[in-house]
Amino acid sequence: MKQFYLLLVVLLVHSTLHTVLFADTLLGRTFDGRRVIIHSDGRIEYEEASPTQESSSFHQKRELIQIIVEISGFLNTLNSLPEQIKAQITQRQMTAKDPEIIQFVAETLVASFDPERSYKIVVDHMTQKLNRNTIESLLSWYESPLGKKIATEEQRFNAPGEQANLLRYIADLKTSPPPRERVLLIQEFEASAKITELIMQMTVSITRGMLHSLMKLAPPDETQPNPEEIEDMIQRQIFLMEDVFREQMLLSSLYVYRNISDEDMAEYITFVESPASRQFSVLSAEVLEYIIADIFDRTVPKLMEFAKKKRTK
């Protein structure tokens, strides 16, 4: 059972951090009563808008949030979550005591994911929480030359065959290690972005949801752990895996950003440490955690019906 949850963790490492979608340049959009103009060099200018435009500022804010969700890679992460969960669960099926249960859980989780519903939750949450200054800062970065350059490298990591390339890169590190300064810089990036902490937070949500869901499939007369025991098991497992998470993120980051100079990487760290980036990361984790819980909540009734039919066979 515990090994199954370890497999689920891997999906967040690669999906949350290394996927970016591009969006068209924003021209002529209005926000908070002003017209937004984003130049090719990343500069953002604002012109005063008419009263009619001001009345639609909320809707324009939502449009900008939608673009940020896309160009930050969060939308891609969101939409790929069910299939990646299914892929990890399917691996468990080969060694499971009851493969039928594992297959049903995987298929039901995917079927319970509503992309339109989840997307609306994300946009609503971001629109409510992000203010004008934060949105401006995020757009300025993601539309800047360096922001696009880094996005390109992150997106390339998800191309077919890149996982095999990553493994070869890691193997080559034994004979051709990067300079110590580069390793320290990547370590600084990982610490600044709080990647490991965010992944652990998401993993706790997935593990907790999966455990409670699987308990619904157990026979009524079967002794089940109490909530305290479940939480203790989750926390112990997460604690044991923290170093694994961190090492995987460091190795992956060395590979993903290998074409980014130390100077550009330092600038990226500055953005990551900015209030805007930190708030966006926290909100992303919050809303993803909520959506994960929503997926499991929508799955439980189907699991209970499946368990009932299985017991009557």
KOLGU-557203 format. One record per residue (C-alpha): residue in three letters; x, y, z. Coordinates in steps of 0.25 Angstrom, whole numbers. Layout:
residues N
<"ALA" <X Y Z>>
...
end
This chain:
residues 313
<"MET" <0 0 0>>
<"LYS" <11 10 4>>
<"GLN" <19 7 -9>>
<"PHE" <6 11 -17>>
<"TYR" <6 25 -11>>
<"LEU" <21 26 -14>>
<"LEU" <18 25 -29>>
<"LEU" <7 35 -28>>
<"VAL" <17 45 -23>>
<"VAL" <26 45 -36>>
<"LEU" <15 51 -44>>
<"LEU" <15 64 -36>>
<"VAL" <30 65 -38>>
<"HIS" <29 66 -53>>
<"SER" <16 72 -55>>
<"THR" <16 83 -46>>
<"LEU" <29 89 -49>>
<"HIS" <33 86 -63>>
<"THR" <21 89 -72>>
<"VAL" <18 102 -78>>
<"LEU" <8 107 -89>>
<"PHE" <10 119 -97>>
<"ALA" <-1 130 -99>>
<"ASP" <-2 141 -110>>
<"THR" <3 155 -106>>
<"LEU" <-7 163 -99>>
<"LEU" <-11 175 -106>>
<"GLY" <-23 184 -104>>
<"ARG" <-28 177 -92>>
<"THR" <-34 186 -80>>
<"PHE" <-31 184 -66>>
<"ASP" <-36 192 -53>>
<"GLY" <-40 203 -62>>
<"ARG" <-27 203 -71>>
<"ARG" <-23 198 -84>>
<"VAL" <-12 188 -84>>
<"ILE" <-1 188 -94>>
<"ILE" <10 178 -93>>
<"HIS" <22 180 -102>>
<"SER" <31 170 -108>>
<"ASP" <42 173 -98>>
<"GLY" <33 170 -86>>
<"ARG" <30 184 -82>>
<"ILE" <15 187 -78>>
<"GLU" <9 200 -80>>
<"TYR" <-5 205 -76>>
<"GLU" <-15 215 -82>>
<"GLU" <-27 221 -76>>
<"ALA" <-40 213 -80>>
<"SER" <-54 219 -82>>
<"PRO" <-65 217 -72>>
<"THR" <-71 206 -81>>
<"GLN" <-57 199 -80>>
<"GLU" <-57 201 -65>>
<"SER" <-70 194 -63>>
<"SER" <-64 182 -69>>
<"SER" <-51 182 -61>>
<"PHE" <-55 170 -53>>
<"HIS" <-57 162 -66>>
<"GLN" <-44 167 -71>>
<"LYS" <-37 163 -59>>
<"ARG" <-42 149 -61>>
<"GLU" <-37 149 -75>>
<"LEU" <-23 153 -70>>
<"ILE" <-23 142 -59>>
<"GLN" <-27 132 -70>>
<"ILE" <-15 136 -78>>
<"ILE" <-6 135 -66>>
<"VAL" <-11 121 -63>>
<"GLU" <-8 117 -77>>
<"ILE" <6 123 -78>>
<"SER" <11 119 -65>>
<"GLY" <8 104 -68>>
<"PHE" <-2 102 -57>>
<"LEU" <-13 99 -67>>
<"ASN" <-5 88 -73>>
<"THR" <-2 82 -60>>
<"LEU" <-17 83 -56>>
<"ASN" <-21 75 -69>>
<"SER" <-11 65 -68>>
<"LEU" <-13 61 -54>>
<"PRO" <-24 50 -56>>
<"GLU" <-16 43 -66>>
<"GLN" <-3 43 -59>>
<"ILE" <-10 38 -46>>
<"LYS" <-16 27 -55>>
<"ALA" <-2 24 -60>>
<"GLN" <4 22 -47>>
<"ILE" <-8 14 -41>>
<"THR" <-7 5 -53>>
<"GLN" <8 2 -50>>
<"ARG" <3 -3 -36>>
<"GLN" <-7 -12 -43>>
<"MET" <3 -22 -47>>
<"THR" <7 -26 -33>>
<"ALA" <-7 -23 -26>>
<"LYS" <-14 -34 -18>>
<"ASP" <-27 -30 -26>>
<"PRO" <-23 -23 -39>>
<"GLU" <-38 -21 -42>>
<"ILE" <-39 -11 -31>>
<"ILE" <-27 -3 -35>>
<"GLN" <-32 -3 -49>>
<"PHE" <-46 2 -45>>
<"VAL" <-40 13 -36>>
<"ALA" <-31 18 -47>>
<"GLU" <-42 18 -57>>
<"THR" <-52 25 -47>>
<"LEU" <-43 36 -43>>
<"VAL" <-40 40 -58>>
<"ALA" <-55 39 -60>>
<"SER" <-58 48 -48>>
<"PHE" <-49 59 -53>>
<"ASP" <-57 70 -59>>
<"PRO" <-47 80 -66>>
<"GLU" <-57 91 -68>>
<"ARG" <-61 90 -54>>
<"SER" <-47 90 -49>>
<"TYR" <-42 101 -58>>
<"LYS" <-54 110 -53>>
<"ILE" <-49 107 -39>>
<"VAL" <-35 111 -42>>
<"VAL" <-39 124 -49>>
<"ASP" <-49 128 -38>>
<"HIS" <-39 126 -27>>
<"MET" <-28 133 -34>>
<"THR" <-37 145 -38>>
<"GLN" <-42 146 -24>>
<"LYS" <-28 146 -17>>
<"LEU" <-18 153 -27>>
<"ASN" <-18 168 -27>>
<"ARG" <-14 177 -39>>
<"ASN" <1 179 -35>>
<"THR" <3 164 -34>>
<"ILE" <-4 161 -47>>
<"GLU" <5 172 -54>>
<"SER" <17 166 -48>>
<"LEU" <14 152 -52>>
<"LEU" <10 156 -67>>
<"SER" <23 164 -67>>
<"TRP" <31 152 -64>>
<"TYR" <24 142 -73>>
<"GLU" <24 151 -85>>
<"SER" <39 155 -83>>
<"PRO" <50 149 -92>>
<"LEU" <56 142 -80>>
<"GLY" <43 137 -75>>
<"LYS" <39 132 -89>>
<"LYS" <53 125 -90>>
<"ILE" <52 118 -77>>
<"ALA" <38 114 -81>>
<"THR" <43 108 -94>>
<"GLU" <53 99 -86>>
<"GLU" <43 95 -76>>
<"GLN" <33 91 -87>>
<"ARG" <44 83 -95>>
<"PHE" <45 75 -82>>
<"ASN" <32 69 -85>>
<"ALA" <35 65 -99>>
<"PRO" <35 50 -103>>
<"GLY" <48 43 -100>>
<"GLU" <52 54 -90>>
<"GLN" <51 44 -78>>
<"ALA" <61 35 -84>>
<"ASN" <70 47 -87>>
<"LEU" <69 51 -73>>
<"LEU" <74 37 -68>>
<"ARG" <86 38 -77>>
<"TYR" <89 52 -72>>
<"ILE" <89 47 -58>>
<"ALA" <98 35 -61>>
<"ASP" <108 45 -68>>
<"LEU" <108 53 -56>>
<"LYS" <117 42 -49>>
<"THR" <128 45 -59>>
<"SER" <125 59 -63>>
<"PRO" <119 66 -51>>
<"PRO" <115 81 -53>>
<"PRO" <123 92 -46>>
<"ARG" <121 93 -31>>
<"GLU" <116 107 -33>>
<"ARG" <105 102 -42>>
<"VAL" <101 92 -32>>
<"LEU" <100 102 -21>>
<"LEU" <92 111 -30>>
<"ILE" <82 100 -34>>
<"GLN" <81 97 -19>>
<"GLU" <78 112 -16>>
<"PHE" <67 111 -27>>
<"GLU" <60 99 -21>>
<"ALA" <61 105 -7>>
<"SER" <55 118 -12>>
<"ALA" <44 112 -20>>
<"LYS" <41 103 -8>>
<"ILE" <38 92 -18>>
<"THR" <40 80 -9>>
<"GLU" <31 86 2>>
<"LEU" <20 89 -8>>
<"ILE" <21 75 -14>>
<"MET" <20 69 0>>
<"GLN" <8 77 3>>
<"MET" <1 72 -10>>
<"THR" <6 57 -7>>
<"VAL" <-1 58 7>>
<"SER" <-14 62 0>>
<"ILE" <-13 51 -10>>
<"THR" <-9 40 0>>
<"ARG" <-20 44 9>>
<"GLY" <-31 44 -1>>
<"MET" <-27 31 -7>>
<"LEU" <-26 24 7>>
<"HIS" <-40 29 10>>
<"SER" <-45 25 -4>>
<"LEU" <-39 11 -3>>
<"MET" <-45 9 11>>
<"LYS" <-59 10 5>>
<"LEU" <-56 -2 -3>>
<"ALA" <-53 -11 9>>
<"PRO" <-63 -21 14>>
<"PRO" <-72 -16 26>>
<"ASP" <-66 -26 36>>
<"GLU" <-52 -23 33>>
<"THR" <-44 -15 43>>
<"GLN" <-40 -1 38>>
<"PRO" <-30 9 44>>
<"ASN" <-35 21 51>>
<"PRO" <-33 35 45>>
<"GLU" <-21 37 55>>
<"GLU" <-14 24 50>>
<"ILE" <-16 29 36>>
<"GLU" <-10 42 38>>
<"ASP" <2 37 46>>
<"MET" <5 27 34>>
<"ILE" <4 38 24>>
<"GLN" <13 47 32>>
<"ARG" <23 36 34>>
<"GLN" <24 33 20>>
<"ILE" <25 47 15>>
<"PHE" <36 49 25>>
<"LEU" <44 37 20>>
<"MET" <43 42 5>>
<"GLU" <47 57 7>>
<"ASP" <61 54 4>>
<"VAL" <57 46 -8>>
<"PHE" <48 58 -13>>
<"ARG" <59 68 -11>>
<"GLU" <69 60 -18>>
<"GLN" <60 57 -30>>
<"MET" <57 72 -32>>
<"LEU" <71 76 -31>>
<"LEU" <75 66 -42>>
<"SER" <63 69 -51>>
<"SER" <66 84 -49>>
<"LEU" <81 82 -53>>
<"TYR" <76 76 -66>>
<"VAL" <64 85 -69>>
<"TYR" <72 98 -67>>
<"ARG" <85 93 -73>>
<"ASN" <84 103 -85>>
<"ILE" <81 115 -75>>
<"SER" <93 123 -71>>
<"ASP" <97 125 -57>>
<"GLU" <93 140 -58>>
<"ASP" <80 137 -64>>
<"MET" <77 126 -53>>
<"ALA" <81 137 -43>>
<"GLU" <70 146 -49>>
<"TYR" <60 135 -49>>
<"ILE" <63 132 -34>>
<"THR" <60 147 -32>>
<"PHE" <46 145 -38>>
<"VAL" <44 133 -31>>
<"GLU" <46 140 -18>>
<"SER" <37 152 -21>>
<"PRO" <24 154 -14>>
<"ALA" <16 152 -27>>
<"SER" <23 138 -30>>
<"ARG" <22 133 -16>>
<"GLN" <7 137 -15>>
<"PHE" <4 130 -28>>
<"SER" <11 118 -23>>
<"VAL" <3 117 -10>>
<"LEU" <-10 119 -18>>
<"SER" <-6 109 -28>>
<"ALA" <-4 99 -17>>
<"GLU" <-17 103 -10>>
<"VAL" <-26 101 -22>>
<"LEU" <-19 88 -27>>
<"GLU" <-21 82 -13>>
<"TYR" <-35 86 -13>>
<"ILE" <-37 80 -27>>
<"ILE" <-30 67 -23>>
<"ALA" <-40 66 -11>>
<"ASP" <-52 69 -21>>
<"ILE" <-47 58 -30>>
<"PHE" <-47 48 -18>>
<"ASP" <-60 53 -13>>
<"ARG" <-67 51 -26>>
<"THR" <-61 37 -27>>
<"VAL" <-65 32 -14>>
<"PRO" <-80 29 -17>>
<"LYS" <-76 21 -29>>
<"LEU" <-66 13 -21>>
<"MET" <-76 10 -11>>
<"GLU" <-85 5 -22>>
<"PHE" <-74 -4 -27>>
<"ALA" <-71 -10 -14>>
<"LYS" <-85 -13 -11>>
<"LYS" <-86 -20 -25>>
<"LYS" <-73 -28 -22>>
<"ARG" <-78 -33 -9>>
<"THR" <-91 -38 -14>>
<"LYS" <-84 -46 -25>>
end
